[in-house]
Amino acid sequence: MSLKVDFLGMELKTPFLVGSGPWLGEGSRIVQMIPKLAENWGGVVTKTYIKDFNIRWNPHLWSTRKYRGIGMQNAGPKLTDPTSEELEGLRKSCSMAHDEGLIVIGSIMGRWVSEWGELVTMMQESGVDAIELNLSCPARIDAFKDHKTGYIIGQNADLAAEAVHAAKQAASVPVIPKLTSNVTSVVEIAGACQQAGADALSAINTVPGIIGIDVETGIPLSSDVNDRAWVSGVSGPMIKPIGLRIVSELSREIDLPILGIGGIDGWESAAEYIMVGASAVQVCTAFMWKGYPLGEAMCKGLQGYLAHKGYEKVSDFQGSSLKYFSDSLESCSALAVIDEDRCNGCGECETACTDSSYGAISIEAERAVVDERSCVGCGLCRTICRREAIRYVAV
């Protein structure tokens, strides 16, 4: 069994890449990460480079007690300026990474068409193995609006194609647009990128949002020490359902390799992305939370999964879930069935079904009972049950 995967002709020792974002992710500082990444990771994506941009907002990461471990908001202030000193540091990082069998993907964001090409040239001269085009930075700031960059590009097929074309004109390494979910049709944007010459796709970037409001002061939690707040990117496991949906759509409609991103916090969520078509995955928020040991845990978990399922390699189950997705409106009838050994009669399913749905469940002798005449098989009770004591059968 092997965790090696092929991505754009590059052999990754595992399908796990550290995504763009961790604050050691400046190219010149990646050299500090490499010894601990070498065994369990396939590579790393740099923090996004943008020329002449040195704004700092602090703090720039937020969560809440409710969402801690589930989601986080990131204002993304640490956009790295590619000075000559920084690029020399990136060159050293790339050289050391290659010695350890890791790849480095350089992330860039241009503010006008010609700047994409300039940044590509700088990155590849430093030795990166591929270029990720950040077409989707979610921060809502005037600097991005003025120059038509960040999320504005990722929401416009023509602008996205212009950026990809400009990058490809200068590139001798693969070019990978990073897409946003905040569009009407991600397939349309991806198709424009493909026609412009994209070699692969990254999906998705963080999702624009507001993590919360302090109800006592009225101040959004996503604010700095001067109480200035932003709409910016929400990340973590709470966005995984969106990421999986986007990657599944792209896998079915676009013939390009995909790096899956969004809420990956363990081997299971990585496997889910691979099952909907991703070739490899990027892990960012969970890496910031858990650090290097996360890679070891993910490798052990995925190796165990391969052994359990009888797979020889990761690609054996890539895309295996796509066949189950359907657009058919053909009728399907179902009935809730209670597992009496699991059910403890807590009554939560009864409350949900009686107060908001069909009144098909009652509690009798400390166990849930389904009235087959009233049950329409909607699925609500299964989502409520904490003991996984409810399943559905076809009728």
C-alpha positions in Angstrom: 0.0 0.0 0.0 1.2 3.5 -0.8 0.1 7.0 0.0 1.9 8.4 -3.0 -0.2 10.3 -5.5 0.5 11.8 -8.9 -0.4 15.5 -9.4 0.4 17.1 -12.7 3.3 14.6 -13.2 4.7 15.4 -9.8 4.9 12.5 -7.3 3.7 13.6 -3.9 4.7 11.3 -1.0 1.3 11.8 0.5 -1.9 13.5 -0.7 -1.6 16.1 2.1 -0.3 19.6 1.4 -0.1 22.4 3.9 -2.4 25.1 2.4 -1.7 28.8 1.9 -2.2 30.6 5.2 -0.2 29.4 8.2 2.0 32.4 9.2 5.2 30.4 8.7 3.9 30.2 5.2 6.0 33.1 3.9 8.3 31.4 1.4 11.5 32.5 3.2 10.2 30.9 6.4 9.1 27.6 4.9 12.7 26.4 5.5 11.8 26.2 9.2 8.9 23.9 8.4 10.6 21.4 6.1 12.2 19.0 8.6 8.9 18.4 10.3 6.9 18.2 7.0 9.3 15.8 5.3 7.8 12.5 6.6 4.1 12.9 6.5 3.3 15.7 4.0 3.5 16.1 0.3 4.4 19.7 0.2 3.3 23.2 1.1 1.6 26.2 -0.6 3.1 29.6 0.3 1.2 32.5 1.7 -0.1 34.7 -1.2 2.4 37.1 -2.7 1.2 40.5 -3.8 3.5 43.4 -4.8 3.8 46.6 -2.6 1.2 45.5 -0.1 2.1 45.8 3.5 -1.1 46.4 5.4 -1.3 44.7 8.8 -4.5 44.2 10.8 -4.2 42.7 14.3 -5.7 40.6 15.5 -6.7 39.1 12.2 -8.0 35.6 13.3 -11.3 35.2 15.3 -13.6 32.4 16.4 -16.3 32.0 19.1 -16.8 29.6 21.9 -19.5 27.9 19.8 -17.4 27.6 16.7 -14.0 26.9 18.2 -12.7 23.8 16.5 -15.4 24.1 13.9 -14.8 27.5 12.2 -12.6 30.5 12.2 -12.6 33.9 10.5 -9.4 35.1 8.9 -8.9 38.7 7.6 -5.9 37.5 5.7 -3.6 40.5 6.3 -0.3 38.7 5.8 0.0 39.0 2.0 3.7 38.7 1.4 5.6 41.3 -0.6 8.0 39.6 -3.0 11.1 41.7 -2.1 14.5 40.4 -3.4 15.4 39.3 0.2 12.1 37.4 0.4 12.6 35.7 -2.9 16.1 34.6 -2.0 14.6 33.0 1.1 12.0 31.3 -1.0 14.7 30.0 -3.3 16.4 28.4 -0.3 13.1 26.9 0.9 12.4 25.4 -2.4 15.9 23.9 -2.7 15.6 22.3 0.8 12.1 21.1 0.1 13.2 19.4 -3.1 16.0 17.7 -1.2 13.3 16.2 1.1 11.0 15.1 -1.7 8.5 17.9 -1.1 6.9 20.3 -3.6 6.3 24.0 -3.1 3.5 25.8 -4.8 3.8 29.6 -4.9 0.6 31.5 -4.3 0.2 34.9 -6.1 -2.4 37.6 -6.5 -2.0 40.4 -9.2 -3.8 43.7 -9.2 -3.8 44.2 -12.9 -3.2 41.8 -15.9 0.5 42.5 -16.4 1.3 41.9 -12.7 0.2 38.3 -12.8 2.9 37.6 -15.3 5.5 39.5 -13.3 4.7 37.6 -10.2 4.8 34.2 -12.0 8.3 35.1 -13.3 9.5 35.9 -9.8 8.0 32.8 -8.3 9.3 30.3 -10.8 12.8 31.8 -10.8 12.8 31.0 -7.1 12.2 27.3 -7.8 8.5 26.7 -7.1 7.0 23.6 -8.7 3.7 25.3 -9.6 1.8 28.6 -9.3 -1.5 28.9 -7.5 -3.5 32.0 -8.7 -5.4 33.5 -5.8 -8.5 34.5 -7.8 -10.7 34.4 -4.7 -9.3 36.2 -1.6 -12.6 36.9 0.3 -11.5 40.1 2.1 -13.9 43.0 1.3 -11.4 45.9 1.2 -11.2 49.0 -1.1 -7.7 48.1 -2.2 -9.1 45.0 -4.0 -12.1 46.8 -5.5 -9.9 49.5 -6.9 -7.7 47.1 -8.8 -10.2 44.3 -9.6 -8.3 41.6 -7.7 -9.1 39.0 -5.1 -12.7 37.8 -5.0 -13.7 40.2 -7.8 -11.7 38.3 -10.3 -13.0 34.9 -9.1 -16.6 36.0 -9.6 -16.1 37.1 -13.2 -15.3 34.5 -15.9 -13.7 37.1 -18.3 -11.4 38.5 -15.6 -10.5 35.0 -14.4 -9.6 34.0 -17.9 -7.5 37.1 -18.3 -5.5 36.4 -15.2 -4.9 32.7 -16.1 -3.9 33.7 -19.7 -1.4 36.3 -18.4 0.0 33.8 -16.0 0.3 31.1 -18.6 2.1 33.4 -21.0 4.9 33.8 -18.4 4.8 30.3 -16.9 7.1 27.3 -17.4 5.5 25.5 -14.5 1.8 24.5 -14.0 -0.7 27.2 -13.2 -3.5 26.4 -10.8 -6.4 29.0 -10.3 -7.9 28.9 -6.8 -11.6 29.3 -7.0 -14.3 30.8 -4.8 -17.6 29.2 -3.9 -19.3 32.6 -3.8 -20.5 32.5 -7.4 -23.6 31.6 -9.3 -21.8 28.9 -11.4 -18.4 27.7 -10.4 -18.3 25.5 -13.4 -18.6 28.6 -15.7 -15.6 30.2 -13.9 -13.6 27.0 -14.0 -14.5 26.4 -17.7 -13.1 29.9 -18.5 -9.9 29.1 -16.6 -9.6 25.8 -18.5 -10.0 27.5 -21.9 -7.4 30.1 -20.9 -4.9 27.3 -20.2 -5.2 26.3 -16.5 -3.4 23.1 -15.7 -5.4 22.3 -12.6 -7.8 23.8 -10.1 -7.8 24.5 -6.3 -11.2 24.6 -4.6 -12.2 26.3 -2.5 -11.0 29.4 -0.8 -12.5 30.5 2.5 -16.1 31.6 2.4 -17.0 35.3 3.0 -18.7 35.6 6.3 -19.0 37.2 9.8 -18.2 34.9 12.6 -20.4 36.7 15.1 -21.4 39.9 16.9 -20.9 40.9 20.5 -24.5 41.4 21.5 -23.4 43.6 24.5 -21.4 46.2 22.5 -22.7 45.6 18.9 -19.2 45.3 17.7 -18.5 42.4 15.2 -16.1 39.9 16.6 -14.0 40.2 13.4 -12.5 43.5 14.5 -9.1 44.8 15.3 -8.0 46.5 18.5 -9.4 49.8 17.1 -12.9 48.1 16.6 -12.6 48.2 12.8 -14.4 45.1 11.5 -14.3 43.3 8.1 -16.2 40.8 6.1 -13.6 38.2 5.3 -13.0 34.5 5.0 -14.6 31.8 7.3 -12.7 28.5 7.3 -12.6 25.2 9.2 -14.9 22.2 9.2 -18.0 24.3 9.0 -17.2 25.0 5.3 -16.5 21.4 4.3 -20.0 20.8 2.9 -19.5 23.7 0.5 -16.1 22.6 -0.5 -17.3 19.0 -1.2 -20.1 20.3 -3.3 -17.8 22.5 -5.4 -15.2 19.8 -5.9 -17.9 17.3 -6.9 -19.3 19.7 -9.5 -15.9 20.4 -10.9 -15.0 16.7 -11.1 -18.1 16.0 -13.1 -17.9 18.9 -15.5 -14.3 20.0 -15.9 -11.5 17.7 -17.1 -8.7 19.1 -14.8 -7.0 17.8 -11.7 -8.3 19.3 -8.5 -6.7 20.2 -5.2 -9.5 19.9 -2.6 -9.6 22.6 0.1 -12.1 23.5 2.9 -12.5 22.1 6.4 -10.2 19.2 6.2 -9.3 18.2 9.7 -8.4 14.6 9.5 -7.9 11.6 7.2 -11.7 11.0 6.9 -12.4 14.5 5.5 -9.4 14.2 3.2 -10.8 10.9 2.0 -14.2 12.5 1.4 -12.6 15.1 -0.9 -10.7 12.4 -2.8 -14.0 10.4 -3.2 -15.6 13.4 -4.9 -12.6 13.6 -7.3 -9.8 15.6 -5.7 -6.3 14.3 -6.6 -4.8 15.7 -3.3 -5.9 18.1 -0.6 -4.7 21.3 1.2 -5.0 21.6 4.9 -4.8 25.0 6.5 -7.0 25.8 9.5 -6.6 22.4 11.1 -2.8 22.7 10.6 -2.8 26.0 12.4 -4.8 24.4 15.2 -3.0 21.1 15.5 0.4 21.6 13.9 2.8 19.0 12.4 1.4 16.0 14.4 -1.8 16.3 12.3 0.1 14.9 9.3 1.2 11.8 11.1 -2.3 11.1 12.3 -3.7 11.6 8.8 -1.2 9.3 7.3 -1.8 6.5 9.8 -5.6 6.9 9.4 -5.5 6.8 5.6 -3.1 3.8 5.6 -5.5 2.0 7.9 -8.4 2.9 5.6 -6.5 1.5 2.5 -5.8 -1.7 4.4 -9.4 -2.0 5.6 -10.9 -1.5 2.1 -8.3 -3.5 0.3 -7.0 -0.6 -1.8 -3.4 -0.5 -2.9 -3.2 3.2 -3.5 -5.1 6.4 -3.0 -6.2 6.7 -6.6 -8.1 3.4 -6.2 -10.9 5.3 -4.5 -10.6 8.7 -6.2 -14.0 9.8 -7.6 -15.7 6.7 -6.2 -18.7 8.8 -4.8 -19.4 10.7 -8.0 -21.6 7.9 -9.4 -24.1 8.4 -6.6 -25.0 12.0 -7.4 -28.2 12.5 -9.4 -30.3 15.3 -10.9 -33.2 13.0 -11.3 -36.6 13.9 -9.8 -37.9 10.3 -9.9 -40.0 9.6 -6.8 -38.6 7.6 -3.9 -40.6 6.6 -0.8 -38.9 5.8 2.5 -39.9 4.9 6.0 -38.1 5.5 9.3 -37.1 2.4 11.3 -36.0 2.5 14.9 -33.1 0.4 16.2 -34.5 -0.6 19.6 -31.0 -1.5 21.0 -29.7 2.0 20.3 -32.8 4.0 21.2 -33.0 5.3 24.8 -36.4 7.0 24.5 -35.0 10.5 25.0 -37.9 11.9 23.0 -36.0 14.5 20.9 -37.2 12.8 17.7 -40.8 12.9 18.9 -40.6 16.6 19.7 -39.1 17.4 16.3 -41.6 15.3 14.3 -44.7 16.3 16.3 -43.9 20.1 16.5 -42.6 20.7 13.0 -43.4 17.8 10.8 -45.8 14.9 10.6 -46.4 13.6 14.1 -45.3 10.2 13.1 -43.2 9.3 16.2 -44.3 8.7 19.8 -42.4 7.4 22.8 -43.8 4.1 24.2 -42.1 2.0 27.0 -39.1 4.3 26.7 -38.6 3.6 23.0 -39.5 5.6 19.9 -42.2 4.1 17.8 -43.0 5.1 14.2 -46.5 5.3 12.9 -46.0 4.0 9.3 -49.3 5.7 8.1 -48.0 9.1 9.1 -44.3 8.8 8.3 -43.3 10.3 4.9 -39.5 9.5 5.2 -38.4 13.2 5.3 -35.2 12.5 7.3 -35.6 14.9 10.1 -35.7 12.4 13.0 -32.4 10.9 11.8 -30.7 14.3 11.9 -31.9 14.8 15.4 -31.0 11.4 16.9 -27.7 11.5 18.8 -27.5 7.8 19.2 -27.8 7.0 15.4 -30.8 4.8 16.2 -32.8 5.7 13.1 -32.4 4.5 9.6 -34.5 4.6 6.5 -35.8 1.8 4.2 -37.4 1.9 0.8 -41.2 1.3 0.7 
